[in-house]
Amino acid sequence: MLRPAAILLAVLLVSPAYAGKVPVRVAERARQSGSVRVLVHLDEPIAREGALPDRSAVAGQRARIAAGGRRLGRSLAGTGSRMVRAFETVPYAALEVDAPGLAALEASAEVLSVEEDRVALPVLDSSVPKIQADSVHLSGFDGTGQTIAVLDTGVDADHPFLGGRVVSEACFSAGGDCPDGSSAQVGPGAGAPCAYAPGGCGHGTHVAGIAIGLDDRLSGVAPGADLISIQIFTRFDGAVCGGGPTPCAGSFTSDQVAALERVLALADTFPIAAVNMSIGGSTAFASPDVCDDANGARKAVIDHLRSVGVATVGAAGNDGFSSGLTSPSCISSIVSVGASTATDTVASFSNIASFLDLLAPGVGIESSEPSGAFGVMSGTSMAAPHVSAAIALLRQQSPTATIDELVERLRTTGVPITDPRSGAEVPRISVLSAVADTAVATRGLLEFPSDGGFAGGVGSFSAWLCHAKSVLIRVDGGEPMAAAYGTPRNDTESVCGDSDNGVSLLYNFNRDGDGLHTAELIADGAVVSTSTYTVSTFGVAFVRDVTGPTTYVLKGFAGHDVSIKWLTERQGFEITAVD
């Protein structure tokens, strides 16, 4: 998020140059500090779990990974090294090693490569209508039946804005900063917000509210969805905080991998549409290939998730880079998200690159904060959950669609925005357009006002539709309005096969003013029928203050003297006599 003093999620160490398996910088850090935390890539080829033929094949692959980890542990005996975290689904291990341990890793036939277990800090009411998610809710898609996992600083599960929809919690914190003081905790309360960094520990609750929040004043993008909270941060002090407030919350890559594995394990229990990672680094990667090479552990488990239909969404970072993204958003299998403004420009702080997937609102976003509070934050951290939740809405509409198909719909239906710094054009999501892009066409007709007809005063739109799930009416491109649907229409039975097809919506046509207006009948997100009609208010501006029935005579109106009576309760005229 961006506060007045910009707090950003930053991986504080640059990607090292490699000399053999162990990077030179990693070896130097071990020499200076006595030990260093690393992620070790084991020489154990794997396939994406979603591509394996059955559970037995998945179990066999995981057994080989576990055996490789045990062999690695034996090879380090006597070096002063310790296993920090073993992983179940990817051939990596998190270790704290000394110089002899690094030498053993360099010489081991079990090891392909070594990367530093780096530290990341958290990337620090109008956005939902901006992406037309509120109209999608009226169309019947609010994320119900979908779950979003938030890997962050923890979530206040009791916040009223989240409506008791936090369905699973966990924590992975190498520093032992889980709520029970351990480095790994699963169960109710495990995903609660950290408490040691007032400027950053509210980050996760804010992100969660953007995704699923709902009250009588504000709405998140998918207010019907459930949420999984996984706390992945550890307390740090001093230089690690990058010049920001101290203590601060930082996340080890190994804790992120463990959390992603937890999501993979839960994918059989919950219908998880997306994982949100509003974290990132300060080093810009100019291509996904280079990024993938430097972030092998995270990529491996993100690939597993994608193979079972779970999207991982990452914040692009707040460094203002114009030709690169930070990790993990730069990973090729992540959906990367930059921040846009209310006026559809790229936010000045947002990183951008030719391979950035999407933009979403990320400036001045109001959402929940711990202890029942609300606050306004800005950053690509705020943009990412807009996309995670948008994917949940699309998954609800299209449960069998692939992640590639869902992301492509968001890209092709989005509003193109050109970044003046780089010239890159990236789409800002428009969820209603993405929903309408694959809506099933249905037969229907907007009957009143008829095309070329007239309307005035308080009346009703009337129409019929065959077999629609949700019905909206939109006037002059404004906010769609939910219409009543399902009244008997026997005259449509021969067309639709049944008679419950009537549509109506009470409406004050005078509020649109004299002149031509256009109404659209929208079924399940798609425009089915359009009518352009004329509103005549009979000079309603002159009688706005009338409090009771008043009769006027229009001389020579269409060859007659017409008496009309203004009815306040209808805000329109009634013809009482024609001479």
N, C-alpha and C positions, 0 to 999 in steps of 0.2 A: 504494500500500500504506500501511498505517498502522503505523508503528513506535511505540515509546513516545513519541517526539517526532514527532507526526503529519506525515509527508511526504505531500503530495498533489500530484496532477497538476493544475497550475493554469495556465490562460491568464491572464497577469498584467495584461492590458490590457482595460479594459471596452469594450463595443461603442460606437463613437463615434456622435455625432449627425452627420448628413450635411448638407452645404451644396453643392448641385450634385453632381458626380461624386466629388469628393475630400472625405473627411470632414475636419471642422475640426481634429480631434485629430491626424490624419495630417499636415496642413499645418503645425501647430504643432510637431510632433516634427521635421519636416524643417528648420524654421527654427532650432530649438534645437540640433540635432545635426549639421546640415549635409546629412544624407541620411536616408532612411527606406526600409525594405523594404515593398513593397506587392504585392498580387495584383490584376491588372488584368483586368476582364471585357470581352472583345472583343465587338463587335456582330456576332456570327456565330451565327444560330440553329442548334440541333442537335437531333437525335432520339436517344433512347437506342439504343445500338448493337445491343442484342438485339432491337429492334423493326425494324431495317433489313432489307430483303429479302435481301441477299446481301453477300459480301465486297467486291464492287465498290462498292456503296453506302457501306460502311464506309470504304473507302479514299478515296472521293470526299469524304466529310465530313471526314476527317482532313486531306486536302490543302487544303481551304478553311480549316481552323483554322490550318495552317502558314502559308498565304499571309497570313492576317490578322496573325499574329505578325510576319512579315517587314515588313509595312506599318507596324505599330506601331514596330518598331525604327528604321525610316527616319525616322519622324516625330519621334523623340527625338534624332536626330543633333545633336551640338553642345551638348547640355544637361548633360553630365556624368553621365548616367544609364547604367546597364548592365543587360543582361539576365542575371538570375540563373539562371532555369530556364524553358525552354519546355515546354509540355505537348502531348501528341500527340492526346488524345481529348476534351479539354474546351477551350472557347474562353477560356482564361486564360493569363496570363504572369506570372511572378514577376520583379520588377524591384527594383533599388536606385536610388532617384531622389533628386535634389536639388530645390530649390524651382523652378528653371526647368523641370525635368522634370515636376513636378506641374502646373505651369501648362500645359504642352504636353498632358498627359493630359486636363486639364479642357477644353481646346479641341478635342481630337481627335474627329472623327466616327467613328473606329474604336472608341471606348471607350464602354461602357455605364456602368460604375461602377468604383470603386477601393475596396479594403478593405486594411487593414493585414495584413501577413504576420506574424501573431502567434506568440508562443512559448508552448509548453506544457511542463510538467514531468511526470515519471511519477506517475500516481495510485498514491500509495502506499497427518487420515486417516479424518475422519469424514464428510466432505462427499459423497463418492461414494455410500456407502450411504444417506445422507440423501435423495438424489434418486433412489435405487433404480437407479442406473446399473449397479451390480454385477450386479443381477438381469437387466438388459437384456443384459449380456455373456453370461450363462448362456443367454439366449434366442438367442444367435448373432449379436448385433449389437454390435460393438466398434469400429466406425469403419473397418474394413478396406475398402480401395478408395476412401477419402475423404481429402481433404487440408485442413488448416487453415492459413491464413496468419496469422502473428503480427507485427504492426507495433509494435515496441517498442524497448527498449534493446539488443537483440541477444540471441542464444541460444547457449549453450554446446552446440554440435552434438555434441561428444564425450562429453557427460554420459551415463553408463550408463543413467540413468532414461529417457532419450529413445530408447535402443535403436537408434541409427544411422538414425533415420527422418526426419532433416532432409534434404529432397530438393532444396531450392533456397535460395540465399542472395543477398541484395542489401543495399545500403546507400545511403541518400540523406541527406547531412549537409551543410547549407549552409556550416558552419564548417570543412569539410575534415577531419572527424573519422572518416571511414571507415577501416578497418584499413590501407589503403594510402596514407592521407593525402590522398585526393581527396574531392570532394564527391559523387561517384557511383561506385559499384563494384558489379559483378555477378559472381557466380561463387563457388566454394567458399571459405569463410572470410570472405566479405563481410558476412555477417550475424552475426559474432561479437560478444560483449558488449563494450560500451565499458569503459574501464578507469580513467577519470579521476574517477568519482564512486562511491566504495565503497558509499555508502548507497542508490544508485539503479540502478547498472549491472547488478545481479543481477535486476532486476525482470522482464526479458523471459524469462530462463531459468525463473523461478518460474511465470510465466504459461503457458509452454510445457508444463511438467510437469503442471500442472492439466489441461491439454487432452489430452495424449497419453501421459503418463508411465506406466511399468510396471516394477516389480521384484517380488521375493518378499515385500515388506512393504507397498507402497503401489501404488495404481493411479490413473491419471488417468481422466477421464470417457470418453474414446475411445482406449483403449490400442492399438488396431489401426490408427489413422489415421497419415498422414504429416504433415509440417509444413514450411511455408515460413517462413524467418526473414528479416525485412527490418528492418534497423537504421535508425531515423529520427531519431536524436538527435545533438545538438551540444553541445560543452562551453560552459558559461556560468559566469561568476563574479559575485559581488557581488549587487546589488539584484535582478537577474533571478531569483535563486534564492528570492525571496519570504521571506527570513528563515530559510530552512533551511540545511543544510550547504553550503558552497561549496568547490570547484567543484561544479556540479550539471549534470544532463543536461536539456536543453530541446529541444523539437522545433518547428521552423517549420512552419506550415500548408503551405507550398509543398513541403516534404519529404514531408509526409503525402500530398499529392495525387500526387506523383511515385511514391510507394510504392504507392498504390492503382492507379495506371496500370500499374505493373509486375505487380500481381496480375491485372489485366484481361488483360494480354498473356499471362500464364501459364495463363489459364483454358482455352486450347485444348490445353495440354500436360498439365495435371494436373486431376483431378476435384475442384475446390476447392468445398467446402461452405460455408465461412465465412471471413471476415476478422475478426480480433480486434483492437480498438483500446482498450486499457486506458489511455486518456489522456483528459484533459478539462480544463475551465476553471474559473475561480473565479467567473465571472459566471453568474447563474441566468437562464435563458430560460423565461418563463412559458407559452409556446406554441410548437409546432413551426413555425408560419408565421413568427414573428419570427426564430426560429433559422435557418430556411432562408434568409431574406433576408440575414442576416449571415454566412452560411457557404456562399455560392454555389459556390465552386470545389470544395470537398469534396463537396457535395451532388451536383454534376453527375457526378462520376466514380463516386460511390456508387450513383447511379441507373443508370449504365451496368452496374455489377456486378450489381445486382439484376435488370436486364433479361436477363442471361445466366445467372441462377440462382445467383448467389453472394450470400449474406447478409453484411452488415456489422454487427458486434456492437460496441456501445460501452458503456463503464463510465459510470454515472450521475454519478459524482463523490462526493467525501468531505467536503462542506462542511456537511452536516446541513440543507440546504435542504428545506423541507416543501412547496413549491409551484413548484418549477422544477428543470430539469436543466441541466447545463453542456454546452458543445459539445465533441466532436461528437455526443454521445449524444442531444441534443435534436433533431437533424436528423430530419425526418419519415420518411425511408427507411432509417434505422438501427434495429436492434433494440436498445432501451435496457434496461440491466440494473442494478438496485440490489442491495444486499447484505442478506441475512437471517442470523439467528443459528441456532445449533443447536437452540434452543427455538422456532423459527418465529416470531420477531418481526423487525421491521425494525431493522437495525443502527443505532445512534444516530448514526453518522457519515454514513450513506447519504443522498444526495439522493433525493427522491421527488416525484412530480407525478402529476396525474390522467392524463397521457399516457405514464407509465412502462409499458413493456411487461411486464417480468418481474422477479422476484427470484430469486436463487440464493445458496448459501452463500458468505459472504465474511468470516467471522471465525475467526481461528486456523487458517488453512489451511496444512498442511505440503506442501511441494513442493521441487523441485530448485533449486539455486543454482549459480553457476559453480564450476568446478574440482572437480566431483564432490560438492559439499556439498549439504546439505538445510537448510531453514529454514522458520520459521512466519511468515506475513504475514497481514495483514487489510486489507480495502478492497474497494471495488467493482471494482478491478482484478482481484481474485481471483474475484469473482462472474462477471464477463463470460466468461472462458474456459470456465466450466461450461456456459454457454449455447451458445457457439460449438461446443463438442464435442457437446453434446446435439443440435444441428442436424445435425452429421455423422452421429450414430447414426440419426436419423430419415431422413436422406438415403440412408443405406445401406439402410434398410428400404423406403423409398418413393422410388426414384430419379427418378420423373417428377413428384413433387409440387412445387408452387410454394412460394416462400418464404412467401407469405401463408398457405398451407395449413399449412406446418410450424410457423410461429409460433403460428397459431391453435390447433393441437393442443397446444402447450406451454401456452398460456394457458387453454384450456378444461379441461384435465386437471390443472392445477396445484393446489397447496394454497393457498386464499385466505388472505392475511394482511392485517390492517387496521393501518394506521399510526396510532398514537394522536395524533400531532401534527396530522395533516391530515384524518384520517378516510378517506383513500384506501385502497381495497382492491386489492391487486396479487397475482397468483398466483406462488407459489414453485414452480419447475419440479419435476415428478415424471416422470422419463423413462420408467419402466416403464408408467405410466398412459398416457403419450403414445404409446408403442409399441403398447400393447394397444388403443388407441382405434381403430386401423384394421387390427388383425390379422384375417386371413381366418379365419372360423369353420370348424372342422373337427369331424367326428363322433368321439366317443370315450366311454369309460366308465371310471370308477374302480371296479374290482371288489372289491378287498380293501384295507382294510376296507370292507365294504359299508355302504351307508347304513342305520343302525339296528343294525349288527352290533357285534362285540366284537373286541378285539385286546389283546395283551400280550406282553412279552418281545421278543426280537429276531426280527423277521420281515421280510417284504417287502411294500411296496405293489405291487399289480399292477393293470394297466389295459391298454386298447388304444386306439389313435388312428389315424385315417386321414390319411396324407400330411402329417404335421407336420415342420417343419424343426428345431424345438427343443422339448424337453419338460422341464417343471419340476413339482415337487410342493411345495406350501406347506402347512404345518400351523399352524393357529390364527393365521393372518396373519403368521407369522414370515418369516424369510429363505427364499426359494425354494431348493430343492435340485435339482440336475441329475439327471435319471433316465436310465437306460439305455433305449434305444429301438431297435426294429427286429428284435426276435426273432420267429421265425415263429409266426403264429397263424392256422391254416387256417380256424378258425371265423369269422374276420372277412373272408374273401375275398369273400363274397357282398355285404358291406356296403361294403368299401373298394375292391374291384377287384383287390387283391393281398393277400399274407399277412404281409408284414413289418411288423407293426403292434403287437407286444407291447411293454409298458412295465413296468419293474421298478425298485425302489429298496430296498436293504437298510436297515432302520431299527429302532432300539430304541424300541419304543412305550412302554416303562416310563418313559423319561425325561420323558414328558409328564405322568405321574402319573395317579392314579385319576380317573375321571369322563369327561364328554363332551368330545370333541375334533372339530375339523372339518379335513378335508383338501381341497385344491383341486388338480385336474389342469389344468395350464396349458400350452397349445400355442401357440407363436409369440406369446407375450405375452397371450393371451386365456384366461380360465377356461372350460374345456370341460365339466368334471364336478366335482361336489362330493359329499362323503360325510361325514356326522356319525355318529360311532361312539363306543363306550364302551371305555375302557381299564380293565382290572382287573389289578392287579399281585399279587393274592393276598397282600397284606401284605408286599410286597417290602422295605419299610423295616426289617422285623425281621431280615432275613437278608443285609443288605448286606455284612457282614464274613465271610460264609461263604466258605471257600476251596476246597471240594470238593463233590461231589454229596451232598445231604442229603435224606432222605425225610420227608415229613409226611403225617399222615392227617387228612383233614377229615371229621369225624363228621356224618352227617345232611345232607350237601351234596346238595341236590336229591333227597332220599330215599335217598341212598346214602352209603357210606363211601368216599371217594375218596383214593387215595394219590397224592401229587404229589412230584416230585423237583426241587429247585432245581439248575439248571445254570449255573455261574459264567460259562462261556464264552458262553452265550446271554443271560445276565442275565435269565433267565425260568424258569418252571416247565414241567415236562413231566408229564402224567398217566401214572402207571405201573400203576395198578390201580383197578378199580371193584368194590366188594363189594355 
